[in-house]
Amino acid sequence: MLEIKNLHARIAEDGTEIIRGLNLTVQAGEVAAIMGPNGSGKSTLSYILAGRPDYEVTEGDILYNGESILEMDPAERAASGVFLAFQYPMEIPGVATMEFLKVAMNSQRKARGEEELKIPELLKRVKEAAGALNINMDMLKRPLNVGFSGGEKKRAEILQMKLLQPKLCVLDETDSGLDIDALKIVSDGVNALRSPDRAFLVITHYQRLLDHIVPDTVHVLYRGQIIKSGDKSLAMELEQNGYAGIIDEAA
């Protein structure tokens, strides 16, 4: 589903190279975890996959279902099934969460040549999804993420993912700022979406998230490259021993 080939990318404004020859393959149905120390390029990778214009790809390619997405803008990538859950979801004053969900869902349906959802069907889908995530419908009347707790922001993003039904879900440190209860609710929401035709790229600092969202593969990212890959036991090894040994081995 996702194949990253010799990817090099830099910050567009100042030319600082962040991704330095990254190679990664994620199969349909797979949950792949990306771990690494601060500054290794984890969030940058997520932004590049989503098409954020602050970054410039200078070499290599990103294939999604066998086709390059480098020339696609963020909206086109989203309509094709790529979803990014942010580490720090943006607050959008003046835009009710429910209105945001309606526009997002119908914009993607229109881009795919599908009919827009009528209000009754839209409300039915939102209520069902919100109930599964313990989201009060009153919360959806509030401006998107404005005044939301960390847990509410992350649950709102999982709600978006549940409603939009993307095929490639990129979670950028979605456990950041969550207490144990919120972490379990968010993780349960992600696990409910696992399927043979959907892939997840889970970016995290800590093994604790991977206790709840158990990965099929774990990849260590350091200085813009994957330096080691393994199964879920690699995450436990990192939790116990840190990154120093693996970094020394790669060097």
Secondary structure, 3 states (H helix, E strand, C coil): CEEEEEEEEEECCCCCEEEEEEEEEECCCCEEEEECCCCCCHHHHHHHHHCCCCEEEEEEEEEECCEECCCCCHHHHHHHCEEEECCCCCCEEEEEHHHHHHHHHHHHHHHCCCCCCCHHHHHHHHHHHHHHCCCCHHHHHCEECCCCCHHHHHHHHHHHHHHHCCCEEEEECCCCCCCHHHHHHHHHHHHHCCCCCCEEEEECCCCHHHHHCCCCEEEEEECCEEEEEECCHHHHHHHHHCCHHHHHHHC
